């Protein structure tokens, strides 16, 4: 890709703006409440934008246009469940978290059930988040490296180091404010791509959309009652409802920013805003993919058959080869790819650091140290986790199949996590500390065995959208059969 002065300037200004906002927002950190929760005084709108930025990872920025390019808009059916899942978090989980005045969501499990449930959930979170975020870093770096011809190890280390720089200094405030900026950057990039594609495609805008419609590219609904049709509306709606409850309600990575608002009402408002804002965001990137299909189906685009754009990197390929140079458009779109990558990485660093200090270090290693000491440990933890995530990405560089297989294995954890949280908020005296641990671990084992059994026989007895539903139900039903032990002492502060 040819870089002109305008492209380099736009990209450099983006990097400078991220650092400036990160250091400005994160100044005057006094204690871990500031570092992990922003003093609980962050504005709900900024929090809502930061959640969008974290959700729209590089996988989304690259994968959603590719999905529309290859297929249609069936992906949009998941928005029904996405919206319902967020509303259930607003009604069920957030009141419990705010009522318990917790720093991490796993503290709530300790208060409700005991130290064993809390610690097991923390370990599962570490396992899924380190692998998942390391893979996200690798996927983003792969797209940037292959399409823009940059060294992959250097991209991985550079992106990780850049995110660590402002995250370590400013904590959650730096994460929230830089993520808000990065949400604006990659949304602006999507809008610019749509406008350019509409202008570049042959014919009028209406003719371009008509061509996409005639090719079946705008189809949304798949009305089929077969439970193993993974594109059916009702199957995806149920799957997305449970998945979003788990991802946004039991994973410290996303839940942490909702807890930075001053009170429950504003924390709920941030997620409600996010629920409504999610629809146009998804539609924007689906439209990018559809217009890419129109663009490359005409003589205008001229997509080579051996191009890297035949896989999930169609959007970066377009940025590198089709956008005109010298106007700053490439710099803006490349900044969008970086923004999507870093907004997921910095939030993972914040969540891992807060959980390590609050749920492990303060409980098992040093209980009564000063806030200054815990703040120092938090910053060291951010650096360590940054290096660890980069290490995971570097370790899987040559293993594409293993990479995606690992990603699927990590997703098996969510069902067990959500089941225990629902047990806590939907019952008052059910769920035993030890039984909860067995329920979570057996849920993961059950799903792993199901996955291996089906793949070994090349059959689909239970399709993958139902796995997280099955894991949630298994954990909840196993836990609800036992009463909470009132003899269990509360977890230490």
WOWOGI-V831537 format. One record per residue. N is the residue number from 1. RES is the residue in one small letter. PHI is phi in radians with two decimals (* if undefined). OMEGA is omega in radians with two decimals (999 if undefined). Layout:
{{N RES PHI OMEGA} {N RES PHI OMEGA}}
This chain:
{{1 x * 3.14} {2 x -1.48 3.11} {3 x -1.75 3.04} {4 x -1.81 -3.11} {5 x -1.01 -3.11} {6 x -1.11 3.13} {7 x -1.12 3.13} {8 x -1.09 -3.13} {9 x -1.13 3.14} {10 x -1.06 -3.13} {11 x -1.14 3.12} {12 x -1.14 3.11} {13 x -1.09 3.08} {14 x -1.07 -3.13} {15 x -1.07 3.12} {16 x -1.11 -3.13} {17 x -1.10 3.12} {18 x -1.07 3.13} {19 x -1.11 -3.11} {20 x -1.09 3.14} {21 x -1.17 3.13} {22 x -1.07 -3.13} {23 x -1.28 3.10} {24 x -1.17 -3.09} {25 x -1.19 -3.04} {26 x -1.67 -3.13} {27 x -1.27 3.03} {28 x 1.05 3.02} {29 x -1.33 -3.07} {30 x -1.79 -3.09} {31 x -2.67 -3.09} {32 x -1.27 3.05} {33 x -1.12 3.04} {34 x -1.15 -3.01} {35 x -1.23 -3.07} {36 x -1.65 -3.05} {37 x -2.18 3.12} {38 x 1.05 -3.12} {39 x 1.20 -3.07} {40 x 0.93 -3.14} {41 x -2.46 3.14} {42 x -1.54 -3.09} {43 x -1.26 -3.05} {44 x -1.09 -3.12} {45 x -1.20 3.11} {46 x -1.13 3.10} {47 x -1.10 3.12} {48 x -1.07 3.09} {49 x -1.13 -3.12} {50 x -1.17 3.08} {51 x -1.15 3.07} {52 x -1.02 -3.11} {53 x -1.07 -3.13} {54 x -1.19 -3.14} {55 x -1.16 -3.13} {56 x -1.41 3.12} {57 x -1.29 3.09} {58 x -1.06 3.08} {59 x -1.06 3.12} {60 x -1.24 -3.11} {61 x -0.99 -3.11} {62 x -1.66 -2.99} {63 x -1.34 -3.10} {64 x -1.17 3.03} {65 x -1.02 3.12} {66 x -1.13 3.11} {67 x -1.11 3.11} {68 x -1.22 3.13} {69 x -1.13 -3.12} {70 x -1.36 -3.01} {71 x -2.16 -3.10} {72 x -2.51 -3.10} {73 x -1.76 3.13} {74 x -1.01 3.14} {75 x -0.97 -3.09} {76 x -1.13 3.13} {77 x -1.07 -3.14} {78 x -1.19 -3.13} {79 x -1.11 3.11} {80 x -1.01 3.11} {81 x -1.21 3.11} {82 x -1.04 3.13} {83 x -1.15 -3.13} {84 x -1.09 3.13} {85 x -1.06 3.12} {86 x -1.15 3.13} {87 x -1.14 3.10} {88 x -1.20 3.04} {89 x -1.12 3.12} {90 x -1.02 -3.05} {91 x -1.47 -3.00} {92 x -1.85 -2.95} {93 x -1.51 -3.10} {94 x -1.03 3.08} {95 x -1.01 3.13} {96 x -1.20 -3.12} {97 x -1.18 3.12} {98 x -1.19 3.12} {99 x -1.14 3.14} {100 x -1.64 3.12} {101 x 0.90 -3.05} {102 x -1.66 3.00} {103 x -1.57 3.03} {104 x -2.12 -3.12} {105 x -1.17 -3.12} {106 x -1.34 2.97} {107 x -1.04 3.12} {108 x -1.05 3.12} {109 x -1.08 3.09} {110 x -1.12 3.12} {111 x -1.16 -3.05} {112 x -1.42 -3.02} {113 x -2.09 -3.09} {114 x 2.52 -3.01} {115 x -1.19 -3.10} {116 x -1.20 3.10} {117 x -1.08 -3.14} {118 x -1.06 -3.07} {119 x -1.17 3.11} {120 x -1.09 3.11} {121 x -1.09 3.11} {122 x -1.11 -3.14} {123 x -1.08 3.11} {124 x -1.12 3.09} {125 x -1.10 3.11} {126 x -1.01 -3.09} {127 x -1.08 -3.09} {128 x -1.26 -3.06} {129 x -1.30 3.14} {130 x -1.13 3.13} {131 x -1.19 -3.09} {132 x -1.08 -3.12} {133 x -1.27 3.04} {134 x -1.10 3.11} {135 x -1.20 3.10} {136 x -1.05 3.09} {137 x -1.08 3.14} {138 x -1.14 -3.13} {139 x -1.06 3.11} {140 x -1.10 -3.11} {141 x -1.18 3.09} {142 x -1.06 -3.13} {143 x -1.08 -3.12} {144 x -1.13 -3.07} {145 x -1.21 -3.06} {146 x -1.17 -3.05} {147 x -1.32 -3.08} {148 x -1.76 3.02} {149 x 1.05 3.04} {150 x -1.89 3.13} {151 x -1.09 -3.09} {152 x -1.08 3.12} {153 x -1.03 3.14} {154 x -1.18 3.10} {155 x -1.12 3.14} {156 x -1.02 -3.10} {157 x -1.14 -3.12} {158 x -1.14 3.13} {159 x -1.12 3.14} {160 x -1.09 -3.11} {161 x -1.13 -3.14} {162 x -1.12 3.12} {163 x -1.15 3.12} {164 x -1.09 -3.05} {165 x -1.00 -3.09} {166 x -1.47 3.10} {167 x -1.20 -3.14} {168 x -1.11 -3.13} {169 x -1.29 -2.92} {170 x -1.87 3.12} {171 x 1.11 -3.01} {172 x -1.14 3.12} {173 x -1.13 3.08} {174 x -1.10 3.14} {175 x -1.12 -3.08} {176 x -1.09 -3.06} {177 x -1.27 3.08} {178 x -1.22 3.09} {179 x -1.14 3.08} {180 x -1.06 3.08} {181 x -1.10 -3.08} {182 x -1.19 3.04} {183 x -1.09 3.13} {184 x -1.11 -3.10} {185 x -1.13 -3.07} {186 x -1.35 3.01} {187 x -1.22 3.07} {188 x -1.10 3.08} {189 x -1.07 3.10} {190 x -1.11 3.12} {191 x -1.11 3.12} {192 x -1.06 3.13} {193 x -1.11 3.13} {194 x -1.09 -3.12} {195 x -1.07 -3.14} {196 x -1.11 -3.11} {197 x -1.14 3.10} {198 x -1.14 3.13} {199 x -1.28 -3.04} {200 x -1.44 -3.10} {201 x -1.19 3.12} {202 x -1.16 3.12} {203 x 1.48 -3.13} {204 x -1.43 3.10} {205 x -1.05 3.13} {206 x -1.08 3.12} {207 x -1.19 3.10} {208 x -1.10 3.13} {209 x -1.18 3.09} {210 x -1.14 3.10} {211 x -1.11 3.10} {212 x -1.15 3.12} {213 x -1.12 -3.13} {214 x -1.11 3.12} {215 x -1.48 3.14} {216 x 1.36 -3.06} {217 x -1.39 -3.12} {218 x -1.81 3.13} {219 x -1.19 -3.10} {220 x -1.94 -2.96} {221 x -1.52 2.96} {222 x -2.13 -3.05} {223 x -1.71 -3.11} {224 x -2.51 -3.06} {225 x -1.55 3.12} {226 x -1.23 -3.04} {227 x -1.18 -3.13} {228 x -1.76 3.02} {229 x -1.43 -2.99} {230 x -1.28 3.07} {231 x -1.93 -3.14} {232 x -1.28 -3.08} {233 x -1.00 -3.04} {234 x -1.23 3.10} {235 x -1.15 -3.13} {236 x -1.18 3.13} {237 x -1.13 3.13} {238 x -1.17 3.13} {239 x -1.02 -3.09} {240 x -1.19 3.09} {241 x -1.08 -3.12} {242 x -1.19 -3.12} {243 x -1.08 -3.13} {244 x -1.23 3.04} {245 x -1.08 -3.13} {246 x -1.24 -3.05} {247 x -1.20 -3.09} {248 x -1.70 -3.05} {249 x -1.91 -3.09} {250 x -2.16 -3.13} {251 x -1.81 -3.10} {252 x -0.99 -3.12} {253 x -0.96 -3.11} {254 x -1.75 -3.09} {255 x -1.18 -3.07} {256 x -0.96 -3.08} {257 x -1.26 3.07} {258 x -1.12 -3.12} {259 x -1.38 3.11} {260 x -1.48 3.11} {261 x -1.29 -3.05} {262 x -1.12 -3.09} {263 x -2.67 -3.09} {264 x -1.03 -3.07} {265 x -1.03 -3.12} {266 x -1.33 3.02} {267 x -1.11 3.09} {268 x -1.14 -3.13} {269 x -1.10 3.14} {270 x -1.10 -3.11} {271 x -1.36 3.08} {272 x -1.12 3.06} {273 x -1.01 -3.14} {274 x -1.08 -3.13} {275 x -1.10 -3.13} {276 x -1.34 -3.13} {277 x -1.27 -3.10} {278 x -1.12 -3.09} {279 x -1.11 3.12} {280 x -1.11 3.12} {281 x -1.13 3.13} {282 x -1.11 3.14} {283 x -1.08 3.14} {284 x -1.03 -3.07} {285 x -1.34 2.98} {286 x -1.16 3.11} {287 x -1.12 3.06} {288 x -1.00 -3.13} {289 x -1.11 3.12} {290 x -1.11 3.14} {291 x -1.21 3.03} {292 x -1.10 3.08} {293 x -1.09 3.12} {294 x -1.08 -3.10} {295 x -1.08 -3.08} {296 x -1.45 3.06} {297 x -1.38 3.11} {298 x -1.61 3.10} {299 x -1.22 -3.11} {300 x -1.13 -3.03} {301 x -1.37 3.12} {302 x 1.11 -3.13} {303 x -1.25 3.09} {304 x -1.15 -3.10} {305 x -1.22 -3.13} {306 x -1.71 -3.05} {307 x -1.28 3.02} {308 x -1.12 -3.13} {309 x -1.27 3.08} {310 x -1.26 3.07} {311 x -1.85 -3.02} {312 x -1.27 -3.08} {313 x -1.79 -3.13} {314 x -1.07 -3.09} {315 x -1.18 3.06} {316 x -1.06 3.09} {317 x -1.06 3.09} {318 x -1.06 3.14} {319 x -1.04 -3.03} {320 x -1.32 -2.97} {321 x -1.99 -3.01} {322 x -1.90 -3.13} {323 x -1.21 3.10} {324 x -1.22 3.12} {325 x -1.59 3.06} {326 x 1.59 -3.13} {327 x -1.99 -3.13} {328 x 1.51 -3.09} {329 x -1.19 3.11} {330 x -1.13 3.10} {331 x -1.05 3.13} {332 x -1.17 -3.12} {333 x -1.22 3.05} {334 x -1.13 3.05} {335 x -1.05 3.09} {336 x -1.11 3.08} {337 x -1.09 3.11} {338 x -1.09 -3.12} {339 x -1.09 3.11} {340 x -1.12 3.13} {341 x -1.23 -3.03} {342 x -1.29 -3.14} {343 x -1.17 3.04} {344 x -1.42 -3.08} {345 x -1.24 -3.08} {346 x -1.15 3.13} {347 x -1.17 3.08} {348 x -1.12 3.11} {349 x -1.07 3.13} {350 x -1.12 -3.12} {351 x -1.19 3.12} {352 x -1.13 3.14} {353 x -1.15 -3.12} {354 x -1.11 -3.14} {355 x -1.24 3.14} {356 x -1.08 -3.10} {357 x -1.31 -3.03} {358 x -1.29 -3.00} {359 x -1.73 3.14} {360 x -2.04 -3.02} {361 x -1.09 -3.10} {362 x -1.26 -3.09} {363 x -1.62 -2.98} {364 x -1.92 -3.02} {365 x -1.90 -3.12} {366 x -2.55 -2.97} {367 x -1.48 -2.94} {368 x -2.18 3.09} {369 x -1.52 3.12} {370 x -1.36 3.09} {371 x -1.10 3.11} {372 x -1.09 3.12} {373 x -1.15 -3.14} {374 x -1.12 3.10} {375 x -1.15 3.09} {376 x -1.11 3.12} {377 x -1.11 3.13} {378 x -1.08 -3.14} {379 x -1.19 3.09} {380 x -1.09 3.13} {381 x -1.07 3.13} {382 x -1.07 3.12} {383 x -1.15 -3.13} {384 x -1.08 -3.14} {385 x -1.19 3.06} {386 x -1.06 3.10} {387 x -1.14 -3.14} {388 x -1.15 3.12} {389 x -1.14 3.08} {390 x -1.10 3.11} {391 x -1.10 3.08} {392 x -1.07 3.13} {393 x -1.06 3.14} {394 x -1.14 -3.10} {395 x -1.17 -3.08} {396 x -1.75 -3.05} {397 x -1.02 -3.04} {398 x -1.75 -3.00} {399 x -2.25 -3.11} {400 x -1.09 -3.11} {401 x -1.15 3.11} {402 x -1.11 3.13} {403 x -0.99 -3.10} {404 x -1.23 3.08} {405 x -1.10 3.11} {406 x -1.09 3.12} {407 x -1.06 3.14} {408 x -1.19 3.11} {409 x -1.12 -3.14} {410 x -1.07 -3.10} {411 x -1.23 -3.14} {412 x -1.20 -3.06} {413 x -1.34 -2.97} {414 x -1.02 -3.09} {415 x -1.05 3.12} {416 x -1.09 3.12} {417 x -1.12 -3.10} {418 x -1.14 3.14} {419 x -1.00 -3.14} {420 x -1.22 3.11} {421 x -1.11 3.09} {422 x -1.13 3.06} {423 x -1.04 -3.13} {424 x -1.21 -3.03} {425 x -1.56 -3.08} {426 x -1.76 3.06} {427 x -2.28 3.14} {428 x -1.84 -3.03} {429 x -2.42 3.14} {430 x -1.87 -3.14} {431 x 1.83 -3.13} {432 x -1.73 -3.04} {433 x -0.96 -3.11} {434 x -1.28 -3.13} {435 x -1.10 3.11} {436 x -1.03 3.11} {437 x -1.09 3.12} {438 x -1.09 -3.13} {439 x -1.14 3.14} {440 x -1.13 -3.09} {441 x -1.19 3.13} {442 x -1.21 3.08} {443 x -1.08 3.12} {444 x -1.11 -3.14} {445 x -1.11 3.14} {446 x -1.07 -3.12} {447 x -1.19 3.11} {448 x -1.11 3.11} {449 x -1.13 3.11} {450 x -1.08 -3.13} {451 x -1.08 -3.12} {452 x -1.13 -3.11} {453 x -1.10 -3.12} {454 x -1.17 -3.11} {455 x -1.22 3.11} {456 x -1.16 -3.14} {457 x -1.77 3.13} {458 x 0.94 3.07} {459 x -2.22 3.09} {460 x -2.17 3.06} {461 x -1.39 3.08} {462 x -2.27 -3.09} {463 x -1.16 -3.02} {464 x -1.02 3.12} {465 x -1.09 -3.11} {466 x -1.54 -3.05} {467 x -1.09 -3.12} {468 x -1.19 3.07} {469 x -1.16 3.12} {470 x -1.10 3.13} {471 x -1.10 3.12} {472 x -1.12 -3.13} {473 x -1.10 3.13} {474 x -1.03 -3.10} {475 x -1.14 -3.12} {476 x -1.11 -3.09} {477 x -1.17 3.10} {478 x -1.18 -3.14} {479 x -1.24 -3.06} {480 x -1.22 3.14} {481 x -1.31 -3.08} {482 x -2.18 -3.11} {483 x -1.48 3.07} {484 x -1.10 3.13} {485 x -1.42 3.14} {486 x -1.32 3.08} {487 x -1.42 -3.13} {488 x -1.23 -3.13} {489 x -1.22 3.10} {490 x -1.15 3.13} {491 x -1.10 -3.14} {492 x -1.13 3.10} {493 x -1.26 999}}
